[in-house]
């Protein structure tokens, strides 16, 4: 598909983050001077400066990761970006170079047990316990190291050997579902009560994919062979087309306790449609699935690409009925969407966000020319 209308719209209207990512990642046509100029503009955006202000002398950014914003009257986060996951993901989605001091020092902090102990000894008791048992739940999407390994991959440090084992776990989590036809084949027969509801649960030796396994595969390369990509594609098609899942929800058994998995991928991914809003990171899931290199082999992605092409046909701008960038802070956190424009008071800001996503997605799918 010819995306010239969409690209011209973005070049004329988008802010520095989209301009930078469009020129560098998709058009792959940017001079050193242009790159430096756009990066300097990005470093002056309000959210980047906010994240920068949360960096600590030990390299850690924010207070906790995917944790409590307050605990029994103690407030930990002035803004959503003070959560370490939102802070790290902003650096990813703003395409901050991996050699930027904020990122290199953050990676060092993630890999330093003394720094992690220093940070988590000040967190609420459940989070400190999660630190102490941080390797539990890697196969199902639970535990602190699931978060730490995934964020390292997203920040550009997933292929230097440190988390190669988690790449394998992430692929195995998807491959395991190819061996079952019903999700209850991996859950225990008894139910576990949590709050007002009772849920099925999986034990720590079972595999079950989550959105962090997906992100790890999306942002790394070492695991990719034609056979592994085929396994991943078959697993996504199986989840979407064949896997029976009649559970209300699933917990992960973590030692003597139970917790919800980090975004389990055990139900069909929603395809993209301009008439359907799915607020739980619909675009992120589709994008990261396409980033694995398996796009053309996955039915739901091909269907979504066809819908995007139809939506762009009129003037090259993607619009979704009823979609809005609500709230003062566009923090992505664990399950939010990606918003890249620095000012949503501009009439074209949301159109730029959605249109850039469309161009990015179609490029990943090989539909762009």
Secondary structure, 3 states (H helix, E strand, C coil): CCCHHHHHHHHHHCCHHHHHHHHHHHCCCCCHHHHHHHHHHHHCCHHHHHHHHCECCCCCECCCCCCCCEECCEECCCCHHHCHHHHHHHHHHCCCCCCCHHHHHHHHHHCCHHHHHHHHCCCCHHHHHHHHCCCCCCCCCCCHHHHHHHHHHHHHHCCCCCCHHHHHHHHHHHHHHCCCCEHHHCCCCCCEEECCEEEEEECCCCCCCEHHHHHHHHCCCCCCCHHHHHHHHHHHHHHHHCCECCCCCEEEEECCEEEECCCECCCCCCCCCCCCCCCCCHHHHHHHHHHHHHHHHCHHHHHHHHHHHHHHCCCCCCCCCCCCCCCCCCCCCCCCCCCCCCCCCCCCHHHHHHHHHHHHHHHHCCCCC
